[in-house]
Amino acid sequence: METNNYGNDGANWIWGIFYYNKNDKRIFPPKRIPWMGWTVNFANWKSILALVVVIAIFFGLMWFIEANL
């Protein structure tokens, strides 16, 4: 359950799709429409690092699968 109302404040969204809030310490806050899942807080360096790690793992797995075919 969300204890603050950061996600509903339009000032925390760049172009309506990128969440950017320095006061919100969550790595993956929920999207504006809850059933759509979570997003990345681009103001938090831990969020950006987590996103880069996930992307690197994805491409690493793709490379590994292609190399072993």
KADA-V526585 format. One record per helix or strand. SS is the DSSP state (@ for helix, = for strand). FROM is the first residue (numbers start at 1). LEN is the number of residues. If there is no record, write none. Layout:
# KADA-V526585
ss: (SS/SS)
from: (FROM/FROM)
len: (LEN/LEN)
This chain:
# KADA-V526585
ss: (@/@/=/=/=/@/=/=/@)
from: (6/10/13/18/30/34/38/41/45)
len: (3/3/2/2/1/3/1/1/23)
